[in-house]
Amino acid sequence: MESIIQQHKEAQRTVHTEQEKQALLEQLANRYIWWKTPQEAIRYPMRVLAQVMNIGDYDDVQRMVEVFGEEALRDVLRHAEIGQLNARSWAYWHYRLRMAEPEQVPSLPIRKLC
């Protein structure tokens, strides 16, 4: 059992090249930002990641976490725009990334009128 835990920790420490990140981003953009070409969509990588965080399937989410890392996903949450994530995904990712304690998830981004 301990060797499985150690293997998991080592896998988490794998550093992915920018080329690997770019390739995955294009794949995810093609699948989750269907209204744009992948080349258009990857101009806004945080938007692509947010879309996967919101509607991605299990395998795509796991691969995204592995390649981009939790800190990049925390950054997506910190800079999320209105409507990018639904309430369920917003809460899930705050808990999964240890950005909130139970019952203390911050409010979703809201539109501010001047």
C-alpha positions as CSV (number, residue, x, y, z in Angstrom):
1,M,0.0,0.0,0.0
2,E,2.8,2.4,0.9
3,S,4.5,1.9,-2.5
4,I,1.2,2.8,-4.3
5,I,1.0,6.1,-2.3
6,Q,4.7,6.8,-3.1
7,Q,4.0,6.2,-6.8
8,H,1.0,8.5,-6.7
9,K,3.1,11.2,-5.1
10,E,5.9,10.8,-7.7
11,A,3.4,11.0,-10.5
12,Q,2.0,14.2,-9.1
13,R,5.5,15.7,-9.2
14,T,6.0,15.1,-12.9
15,V,6.9,18.3,-14.7
16,H,5.2,18.7,-18.1
17,T,6.8,20.7,-20.8
18,E,5.1,23.7,-22.4
19,Q,4.7,21.7,-25.5
20,E,2.7,19.0,-23.6
21,K,0.6,21.7,-22.0
22,Q,-0.1,23.3,-25.4
23,A,-1.0,20.0,-26.9
24,L,-3.5,19.2,-24.2
25,L,-4.9,22.7,-24.2
26,E,-5.6,22.3,-27.9
27,Q,-7.3,18.9,-27.4
28,L,-9.4,20.4,-24.6
29,A,-10.3,23.5,-26.6
30,N,-11.4,21.3,-29.5
31,R,-13.7,19.3,-27.2
32,Y,-15.0,22.0,-24.8
33,I,-14.9,25.3,-26.7
34,W,-16.8,23.9,-29.7
35,W,-17.9,27.3,-31.0
36,K,-14.3,28.4,-31.8
37,T,-11.4,26.8,-33.5
38,P,-8.8,25.4,-31.1
39,Q,-6.4,28.0,-32.3
40,E,-8.8,30.8,-31.4
41,A,-9.8,29.2,-28.1
42,I,-6.2,28.6,-26.8
43,R,-5.5,32.4,-27.0
44,Y,-7.4,32.4,-23.6
45,P,-6.0,29.3,-21.8
46,M,-7.7,30.1,-18.5
47,R,-11.1,30.1,-20.3
48,V,-10.4,26.7,-21.7
49,L,-9.3,25.4,-18.3
50,A,-12.4,27.0,-16.7
51,Q,-14.7,25.3,-19.2
52,V,-13.1,21.9,-18.4
53,M,-13.4,22.6,-14.7
54,N,-17.1,23.3,-15.3
55,I,-18.2,20.6,-17.7
56,G,-15.2,18.3,-18.3
57,D,-15.5,14.5,-18.0
58,Y,-13.6,12.6,-15.4
59,D,-10.7,11.6,-17.6
60,D,-10.2,15.1,-19.1
61,V,-10.3,16.6,-15.6
62,Q,-7.7,14.2,-14.3
63,R,-5.4,14.8,-17.2
64,M,-5.8,18.6,-16.8
65,V,-4.9,18.4,-13.2
66,E,-1.9,16.2,-13.9
67,V,-0.5,18.4,-16.7
68,F,-1.3,21.9,-15.4
69,G,-1.2,21.3,-11.7
70,E,-3.3,22.5,-8.9
71,E,-1.8,26.0,-8.6
72,A,-2.8,26.8,-12.2
73,L,-6.3,25.7,-11.4
74,R,-6.3,27.9,-8.3
75,D,-5.4,30.8,-10.5
76,V,-8.3,30.0,-12.8
77,L,-10.7,30.2,-9.8
78,R,-9.1,33.4,-8.5
79,H,-9.6,35.1,-11.9
80,A,-12.9,33.4,-12.9
81,E,-15.3,35.5,-14.9
82,I,-19.0,35.7,-14.4
83,G,-20.8,32.6,-15.7
84,Q,-17.7,30.5,-16.3
85,L,-18.5,28.0,-13.6
86,N,-21.8,26.9,-12.2
87,A,-22.4,26.9,-8.4
88,R,-21.7,23.1,-8.1
89,S,-18.4,23.3,-10.0
90,W,-17.4,26.5,-8.1
91,A,-17.9,24.7,-4.7
92,Y,-16.3,21.5,-5.9
93,W,-13.1,23.1,-7.1
94,H,-12.8,25.3,-4.0
95,Y,-13.0,22.2,-1.8
96,R,-10.8,20.0,-4.1
97,L,-8.1,22.6,-4.3
98,R,-8.2,23.4,-0.6
99,M,-9.3,27.0,-1.1
100,A,-12.3,26.8,1.2
101,E,-13.3,25.2,4.4
102,P,-16.7,23.4,4.6
103,E,-19.6,25.8,4.3
104,Q,-17.2,28.7,3.6
105,V,-17.0,28.7,-0.2
106,P,-16.8,32.3,-1.5
107,S,-19.7,33.6,-3.6
108,L,-19.6,33.2,-7.3
109,P,-18.3,36.2,-9.3
110,I,-21.1,38.7,-9.8
111,R,-21.7,41.5,-12.3
112,K,-21.1,44.9,-10.7
113,L,-23.0,47.8,-12.2
114,C,-21.4,51.2,-11.8
